[in-house]
Amino acid sequence: MGQLEDMALLVRIVDAGGIGKAAEQLNMAKSAVSKRLKELENRLGTQLLSRTTRKSALTEAGALYYQRAISIIDEVAELNAQTHAVKTSLSGTLKITMPLSFGLLHLTPLIDEFSQLHPKLNLQIDFIDRHIDLLAGGYELAIRIAELKDSSLQARRLTPINHVLCASPDYITKHGGIETVAELTQCDFLQYGNLGQNVNAQGKVVLTDSEGTSHTVQLHTVMKANNGDFLKAMAIKGKGVCYLPSFITYQAIQAGQLVPLMSNYQLPTMYAYAVYPQTRFLSERCRSLIDFIAKHFGEHPYWDEY
C-alpha cells in the first residue's frame, strides 16, 4: 500500500471512531488495520493514535497529520474528478442514508433510473429516519427532511416538503365539518412520533391565518406512531385527523380517501436536503446523484398537485 492509502486509512479510523469500526467499514480484519496503522507510525517515527482497550485518540502529531491528510486526499480526489470530467459512466461505491417513507415512495424510482444510467456504480442504501453521524457510519451522503442544525455538515436544498391536515370524508361528516380552530380542537389527533418544530410532544399544531397571525392549536392525541404511512391508513379508516407531509397523503387525497382541512390557514413548509460532511471533497458520483434528484423534484414537486 502507498502512503496515500495509509493516509486514507488513518482518516477512516478517526472518522469511524476506532480501529474496529473502520475495519468493519473497509471489510478488513481488525488486526490488518492495526498492523497497517503501526507500519505508518513506524515509517513516520511517531505515534499518531494513543490506544487503550476502550478507545483511541489522536496524539498532537496525529491531529496535525490527520488534518493535512484530509486536505491532500481531497485535493487528489478533486484532481481525479476534474481529469475524469468527461461524462462517462460513474463507478465506485456510494453509501447513502435516507428516510424510510420518502425513500420508498419517491426516491426508489429515481435510484432505479440513476443506477441504470451508471451500471458500474455500487449503491449502498440505509433507510433510517433518525439522524446519524455520517462520518462514523461511513456515509458519503444523506437525504434529510428537517431543520438543519449540525454546522459540521454541508447541505443542498432539494425540494419543499409541505404538510397537510386531513381526515376521511366520514370522519369530517361525523364532526359536521372541520374548518375552524375551535372545530379542530374537538378532533381526535393521530400524531406522528418523529416530532419536528411544527408539532410538539403535547400534540400542538401551528397554523397561520390569512392575516399572517399564527395560532398554536392544542389537539387531543388518541394515537401516536413513528410511521406516517401507518397514520395515513388509520386516518383513512376514520380514526381521526392526521398531520403529515403531502408526499405521504397526496394519493389518498387524489382518490378521495382523505380530505384536506383548514383550507383558509397556512401550514409551515420544511425542505428535503442532500447532506454531506463539509470536511470532504464531494465526489462526482455524489454530486451527480444530488443533481439528478434536485432536477427531478424541483420547487413544485408532483405530490403537491392534488
C-alpha positions, 0 to 999 in steps of 0.5 A: 500500500502507498502512503496515500492509502495509509493516509486514507486509512488513518482518516477512516479510523478517526472518522469511524471512531476506532480501529474496529469500526473502520475495519468493519467499514473497509471489510478488513480484519481488525488486526490488518488495520492495526498492523497497517496503522503501526507500519505508518507510525513506524515509517513516520517515527511517531505515534499518531493514535494513543490506544487503550482497550476502550478507545483511541485518540489522536496524539498532537502529531496525529491531529496535525497529520490527520488534518493535512491528510484530509486536505491532500486526499481531497485535493487528489480526489478533486484532481481525479474528478476534474481529469475524469470530467468527461461524462462517462459512466460513474463507478465506485461505491456510494453509501447513502442514508435516507428516510424510510417513507420518502425513500420508498415512495419517491426516491426508489424510482429515481435510484432505479433510473440513476443506477441504470444510467451508471451500471458500474456504480455500487449503491449502498442504501440505509433507510433510517429516519433518525439522524446519524453521524455520517462520518462514523457510519461511513456515509458519503451522503444523506437525504434529510427532511428537517431543520438543519442544525449540525454546522459540521455538515454541508447541505443542498436544498432539494425540494419543499416538503409541505404538510397537510391536515386531513381526515376521511370524508366520514370522519369530517361528516361525523364532526359536521365539518372541520374548518375552524380552530375551535372545530379542530380542537374537538378532533381526535389527533393521530400524531406522528412520533418523529416530532419536528418544530411544527408539532410538539410532544403535547400534540400542538399544531401551528397554523397561520391565518390569512392575516399572517397571525399564527395560532398554536392549536392544542389537539387531543392525541388518541394515537401516536406512531413513528410511521406516517404511512401507518397514520395515513391508513388509520386516518383513512379508516376514520380514526381521526385527523392526521398531520403529515407531509403531502408526499405521504397523503397526496394519493389518498387525497387524489382518490378521495380517501382523505380530505384536506382541512383548514383550507383558509390557514397556512401550514409551515413548509420544511425542505428535503436536503442532500447532506454531506460532511463539509470536511470532504471533497464531494465526489462526482458520483455524489454530486451527480446523484444530488443533481439528478434528484434536485432536477427531478423534484424541483420547487413544485414537486408532483405530490403537491398537485392534488 
